[in-house]
Amino acid sequence: MSVAGKTALVTGAGTGIGRATAQLLAERGARGVAAGLQPDALRETVKTITDVGGMAIAVDADVSDPDAIETVAARA
């Protein structure tokens, strides 16, 4: 499955499996939306992606909150 040119939303993208997933999707050509509760960690994830030429944004959001999900979707 190709993700090149698509937008990938990854929750929990600040650390661990979420960060690794966001980085892998970016390596495969997806634009990234890194969402989660740790703004500094999310910015670091985005930096690792953009430093190698990828595209990503960080969205500080609690995705268990329906209003926050709408904010994340609008930013994406």
N, C-alpha and C positions, 0 to 999 in steps of 0.2 A: 504494500500500500504506500503510495507516494503522499507525502505531506508538503512537498514543495509548493510554495505560493499560497498555502492555506494559513489560517490563523488558529493557533493552538492555545487554549486556556488551560493553565495548569494551576491547581490550587495547592497550597502548601509548598509553593515553589521556592521558599526562602532557604530551605535546608533539605538534607537527606534525599530521599527518593524523589520528592517533588522537584528539587533543584536539578538532579541528574536527568529527570524526564524532560524538563524545560530545555536543558542544554542539548540533549540528544535530538529533540524535535527541531531545535534551531540548527543543529549541524546538518540535519536532513532538509533544511530549506524552509521550515515553517516560521512565520512571524509569531512572536510569543507574547502572551499576556500572563505575567507572573502574579498570582494573587495569593494573599495570605495575611497573617496577623503580625508579621515581623518586618516592619518597613525597612530597617537597615539591611536585613538579610535579603529581602527582595531586591533592593537596589544592587547588592553585590551579585546576585544571580543575573540581573539585567546587564551589569557591567561585564561579567564573564562572557555573555552572549554578544554584546555589541563590540567588545574588544577584538573579537575575531571576525567581525563583519556581519553579524546577524542583526535582526531587528527584534526588539522586545521593549515592553513597558512594564512597570510595576504598579500594581493596584493594591493598596492596603485595605483589606476588607475581610470581614467575618462572613464567609460564604454560608454559614448556617442561618443568616439573617436574610429573609426574602428581599428587603429593601437594598441590602448591600449587593445582592446578586444582580439587581437591576442596574446598579451603578457600575459594576464590573462589566456587564454586557454593553452598556453605553460607551464605556471607555474602549472596549475591544473594537 
